[in-house]
């Protein structure tokens, strides 16, 4: 049974309850001062506390997606990382890399099982053509993708990233991106789009911060080139400019903002939920830059905004006045971007909310609507926004408003 299995959680909870009941029942018999009684009391207390801590830890892991497997938990993650194969007949030499569908599931709690009604979530494996990075992901395809009357239709697409270490499954089951996108489209509040959901940790267990590491994983190139090429070759993604967006939380939020700034020709919009604005350096990242100051500076979004030409892209940042450590930096980032036209900036500022799934679930609906208004839609049409990428008011925000959004999570334009 896997680390995130409900059976494992149920077993841990049941063990804790039984051990607690056993301790209460047996304690009078173990009240004597013999060494056997003392060892019995110590053993019962230790076993009960261990079961309770295990249950609490499993609940926290399922809620926040810290670890995806036992190997991940114990630091023995050996999943697919960087694949290099130079054989002449390697299928990864295809023009757009390799994308293989390995699983299929319905959208959670959507009601019904037909893809024409609820869409589908497909589990895929991608191998990048240029980077040879191989990684699993999930792709959400909206109901229109399967409907006969839309069989020639193309769709905008958005990359959705977790934090570190994160699990791609959490984007589907915990943050509910597919279900939220389905509900918004059904209500006519956003145009249907394809979602490509994965973790930014494409070379586990290392946290590469979406950087092209000298002599290591070329993560930025994978997200900026290989991933869109592979997905577009397999699915009906709109091929015109401005068809791709990117969104992420925490580490994924930093990656989303950086990729939109660095590659506006690929990502017309990038949203960072609880993002930070410079790549950290710690034991999980290692030396990302190997003394290369240019790479280090480019990874620093403050430096990039100050020293590089302002890109024609749209950015969204989120924070909370109480509960988030990035609040002051986020306000500073908003002010910095507002002075760097044609880059546009929007924000969602909650009154309170921590660095957790519950907060991000409150921000995701407005974020997806914001993305939809800035991406080219089917058949080359705008997805609801004006040509300059600004909101037309249907995302619940206001044009040219202050940097902070309202407590209900509506997006506001600040640039």
N, C-alpha and C positions, 0 to 999 in steps of 0.2 A: 504494500500500500504506500502511495506517495505521500510526501510531506504535506501537501495541500489537500489530501483526501478528507472528505467528511467522515469517513469511517475511522480514520486515525484520530480525528478530533473527538468523535463520539466515544471511542475506546479510552482516551485519556480522561474525559469527563467522568465516564462510568467508573474507571479505576479510582479516581479521586473520591467519588461519592462512597464507593464500597469500602475504601480504606478508612475514610473518616468514620463511617458507621462501625467498622470493625474496631477502630481505636476506642470509640465510646463504649462498645460492648465488652471489650477485653481488658479495659484499663483497671477495673477492680481486681481482676485476677493477677494483674501484673504489679500490684501495689506493694508487694513484698520487697525486702531489701536484698534478696539473693542476686547473684550476678546474672543468672538466667532472666530474672524479672527485669533487671536494669537493661540488659541487652534487648529484651523484647520491647520495652518502652521506647528505647532509642530507635530500634528498627521500624516500629510502627510510625513514629513521628517523622522519621526520615522518608519512608516510603510515601506517606500521605502528602508531605510537603513537595516531594518530587513530582507526584502525580498532579497536584494543584498547579505547580509552576509550569509543568509541561502543557497542561490544558490552557492556561493563560497565554503561554508563549505561542501555542498553535492558533489560538483565536486572534492574537495580535498579528501573526504572520499572514493569516487568511484575510485580515482586514486591510493590511497595508502592503502586502506583497513583497516582503523583504527577501525571501528565499523561495525558489521554485522547486527545489528537490533536496533530498538528503545530502547528495554530493555537494550541492551549492551551499548548504548549511555548514557542512564540515570542511569546506575549502577544498573539496576534491572534484570540483566542476571540471569535466573534461569534454563538454559538448563541442559542437562544431565551432571552429574558430577560423583561422586563416588557412585557406586551401590553396596550395600552389601545385599545379600539374601542367607540365609543358609538353605532354604527349600530343602528337600531331592530330589525333582523332578525338581529343578531349571535347565533349559537347559544350564545355564552358567557353570554347573559342567561338561560339555562335555570336553574331553581331550584337545581340542584346543580352547575352548571358543566359542563365538557366533558371527557370521558375517551374517548380513541380508541385502540384496539388497532392497532399498526402492525407487529407481528412476533410470532412464536411459536417457542419452542425447547423441547427436552426438558431435563430435569434432568440436569446433567453427571454422568457415571459412575454413573447410577442403575440401569442395566441395563434393557433393554426400551425400547419407544418409545410404548406406549399410555398416554395420560394417566390412564386408570383405574387403572393400575398404578404409575406413577411421578410423576404430577402434571405440571404444565406451568409454564413461565416465559413470561409474555407481556410484550413490550415495549410500553409505552403512552406517550401524550402527554396531559398534563393541562393544562387552562386553568382557573384559579381563578375562581369566580363573582364574588367581592367584590374580590379583589386584582388580577385579570387577569394574574397571574403564570402563565407557561407553562413547563413543564419536562418532560423525558423521565423515565421511571422504568421499573422492572421489577416485575412482580407474580408472586409464586409462588402457585399454586393447588394444594392437596394432592390426592392421588388421589381422596379421598372426594368432592371437589367435582364430579367427572365420573361417579361411579358412580350407576347408576340407583336403587339403594335409598336413596341420600342426596340425591336431586334436590331435596327440599324442605328440606334441612338448611341452617342458617346457621352461620357460623364466626367466631370471634374474629379480630382482625387486629392486626398490629404494623407500624409504620413503622420501617424500618431505614435509618440514615444513615451515610454515609462521613465521613471527615475532610475537611480542606481541603488541596489542591483536590479530590483524590479523583475516582474514576470509579464510576458505578453498576455497571458491568460487573464491577468488582473484588469487589463484594458477592456476585455470583453465582459467578464463576469462581475467585477467589482466597480469599475468606473463606468461600465455600461454604455460605451460609445456606440455600438451598433443599435441598441434599443433606443437611445436618445436620438440618434439620427433618424431612425424609422419614425418615431413619434413626431418629431419636428416636421418631417416631410409629409406625413399624413395630415398634419394640421395646417399645411401650406405655409409654414414659417421658414422653410429652407428648401432649396432644390436638392434632389437626391444626388449623393456623391459616393464615390468609392473610398473606403478607409483602409489603409495599410498599417496594421498595428504590430509593433515590435519593440524590443528593448534596445537602447543605444549601446548596450554591452554586446557587441558583435564578436568580441574576442575574449570570452569569459576565461578567468574571473577578472581580467584587467578592466579598469574603468578608463577608457581612452578619451572620454569627453568630446567625442566626435572630432578628433584631431587626426591629421595625417602624421603619424609618428615616424620620425626618421628611422629607417631600418625595421619598422614595425607595421602594425595594421594601418592601412590607409582608409581610416574610417570616414573622414569628411568626403573623400572622393566616392566612397561607396554610397553615401546618402545623397550626394549631389549629382551623381552620374549613373552608377550601376543600378541602384534600386529603381529610380524612375524608368530607366530603359527596360529593365526586365519586366516590370509590371505593365508598362505600356505595350510591350510586345505580346503579352499574354491576355490582357483584358482590354475592354473597349474604353480606354481613357482618351479624353479629348486631346488632340495633338497640337492644338494651337497654343500660342504663348499665354501665360497666365493661368494654366490649367491645374497647377499643383500648389497645394498649401502644406504647411507642416505645423504641428502642435505637440506640445509635450509638457510634462510636469517635472519640477525640480531639475535634475540633470537633463532630462529630456526637454525641459523648457529652455534651458541655456542653449542646448543644441539647436532647437527650433529657431531661436532668435539669431544665432550665429549663422546658420545655413541660409536664412532669408536675407541677411545682410551681405554675406559673401557671394551668394548665388541668386540674385534677383531674377536672372534669366530663367531659372528653374522654379524657384518658389516665389510666387507673387505675394504670399502672405505667410507670416510666421507668428505663432502665439506661444508665449511662455507663461505657464501657470506656476506661480511660486518659483520663478526662475532666479538664478544668480547671473552675474554679468562678466565673470572672468573664470577661466579654468583653474580649479584648485590643484595643488601639488601635495600628495599624501601617499601613504603606502599602497592605496588601491590604484593610484594612477601611475606610480613610478615616474621616471623622468620622461615627460611627454615630448620635450623639445630638443633634447640632446645638445643644448647650448646654442640652438638656432634662434637668435633674437627676433628675426623676422616672423617666424612661425609663432613665437610666444606673443609678440605684439598683436598679430592678427587674431589670436584667440582671446585677447582682452577687448571686450566690446567697447569699453570706455576709450581705449586707445584708437580703436578702429573708427569710431564716430568722430574723433577729433582730427585724425590724420589722413583718412581715406575719403575719396569722393562719395557723397551721399547716394546710396542706391535707390532706385525707383521700386520700392517695395512697401508693404504695409505690415506693421508690427502691433501686437497686442500683448500687454503685460498685466499680471494680476497680483494682488496682495491683499492683506487685511490690516486694518488699523491696529487691531489687537490680536496677537497670536502668531504673526509672521515676522521673522527676523529680517526679511528683505524689504520691509515697508519703506524705510527712508531711502534706500538705494533705488527702489522702484520709482519713487517720486522724482529723484534726481535723474534717473534714466529718461523718464518722460520729458522732463525739461530739456535734457540734452538733445533728444531726438527732434523735439519741436523746432529747434533751430537749424535742423539739417534737412531741409527740403531738397528733393522731392520725397524723401522718406516720410511716411505717415505713421502716427502712433495713436493707439487707443488703449483704454485701460478698464479693468474691472477691479474696484476697490471695495471690499466688504468691510462692514463695521467690525466683525470679529470672525476668526476662523484660523485654525492651526494648519500645520504642514501635513495634511492628511487627506485620505480619500473623501471624507465627508465634505471638506471644503471644496475639493476639485469637482465633485459631483454637482455642487451648487454653481460652479462657474462654467461647466462644459456646455450646457444648452446655449447660453449666450455666445460662447466661443465658437460653436459650430455654426450658428447663424451668422456671426461676424465673418467667418471663413467663407461661407457660401456666398456672401455678398461681394466678395473680392476675387472670386475665381471665375474664370471663363466657364460658362455652362455648356450644355449640350448644343451641338451644331454651331459652335462658335459664338453663342449668345452670352450676354452677361448674366450672371446668376443672381441678379436682383439689385446690384449696386451700380453706381455711375462709373463711367470709364476711367476716372481718376482713382478708383478704388475706395472712395469714401462711402460711408453708410448713407442710406437714404431714409433712415429713421425706423426701418422695420425690425431692427435688432433690439429695440427697446432703449436705444441710446439717444444722444443728442449731438448735433453737428457743432464742432468747435467749442465743446463744453470744457469744464475744468478737468484737470488730470484725473481726479478721483471719480470713480463710478459710484452709483448708489448701492446701498446695502443689499439690494435684491439681486445684485450680480449683473445688471445691465451694462452693456459695453458703451463707453463714451469715447468720442473722437477728440484727440488732443493735438492734432497736427494738420 
